[in-house]
Amino acid sequence: MSLLEVEHLAVAYGAIAAVRDVSLKVEEGELVAMIGANGAGKTTTLACLSGLIRPRHGRGSFAGRDLFRMHPSQVVGAGLVQVPEGREVFARMTVAENLALGSWHRRDHRAVKHETAELLERFPILGRRQGQPAGLLSGGEQQILAIARGLLAAPRLMMLDEPSLGLAPQLVDEVFAIVTSLRAGGRTILLVEQNALRALRAADRAYVIAEGATTLGGSGRELLADSGVRTAYLGL
């Protein structure tokens, strides 16, 4: 069984169908990308996987458990952790306080302390500014903080929602370097990303989401070579 498996997911906001038929799988140790136009249903899919929205129908499992019967806190406790679009850091709280929120559900306090120290060393900007309000960080620095906060939740699978959104090209490079290093370190990642070219280059496998449905799937390399994908999403 795949670590994450979703079949025929449908989600509606009242009478509006935001997701019609999304199916996907993520195996342990993979980086899987979801690409598609704005409004295709990608973020809604992640919100449903996080337990924030209930599906109209469909099946979802994570590590063998029925995902759509779980409360959001149970989803995080099981190891399915979302880093949201727009970073969503708490601007008035310090960097250190934002990081501490990532591990709120954990009881292995010694391990949390060790992992926090490692992250502050890995991302020196967070170490230097841990006593400052998170709202004073740049957009790229806030994205690094959001990723670090997600890592402190001890994810088995990390869902990254548009991590490069709104960032300057140099910062996009930095964020993708972090994503690829996490993958190289054995992390399992589901990546939703507007920069389809960068996402497909980084991905082991990928899915195209169009009008609320999965329309294509394959390896990142296969989708990069697909003429329809190149025309619709890569501008080639």
VENRACOR-V506474 format. One record per pair of residues at least 4 apart in sequence whose ideal C-beta (glycine too) atoms are under 6 Angstrom apart, sorted by the first residue. I is the first residue (numbers start at 1). J is the second residue. Records with the same first field share a line. If there is no record, write none. Layout:
I->J, J
//
This chain:
1->64
2->25, 27
3->26, 28, 157
4->26, 62, 157
5->25, 61
6->23, 24, 60
7->23, 59
8->21, 23, 58
9->19, 22, 55, 58
10->19, 20, 56, 57, 58
11->18, 19, 44, 48, 53, 55
12->17, 56
13->18
18->41, 44
19->41, 44, 45, 212
20->212, 213
21->213
22->45, 214
23->214
24->207
26->30, 32, 190
28->188
29->188
30->204
31->183, 189, 203, 204
32->190, 205
33->191, 199, 203, 206
34->42, 192, 207, 209
35->196, 199, 208, 233
36->40, 42, 208, 209, 210
40->209, 210
41->45, 209, 212
42->192, 209
43->85, 161
46->82, 159, 161
47->52, 53
48->53, 55
50->72, 75, 82
51->70, 71, 72, 75
52->72
55->68
60->67, 68
61->67
62->67, 78, 80
70->74, 75
75->80
76->81, 153
77->105
79->155, 156
80->157
81->150, 153, 155, 158
82->159
83->146, 147, 150, 160
84->88, 161
85->161, 162
87->142, 143, 146
89->98, 134, 142, 145, 146
90->98
91->134, 135
92->133
93->97, 98
94->131
95->126, 129, 130, 134
96->130
98->134, 145, 149
99->149, 152
102->149, 152, 153
103->112, 152
106->112
119->148
120->126, 127
123->144, 148
125->141
132->136
137->141, 142
139->166, 167
140->167, 171
143->163, 175
150->158
157->188
158->189
159->190
160->191
161->192
162->192, 194
163->175
164->172, 175, 195
167->171, 172
176->198
180->202
182->187
183->187, 189
191->199
193->199
196->200, 233, 234
197->234
199->203
200->206, 220, 223, 224
203->220
205->219
206->220, 223
207->214, 217
208->215, 216
210->215
218->222, 223
223->229
228->232
229->233
230->234, 236
//
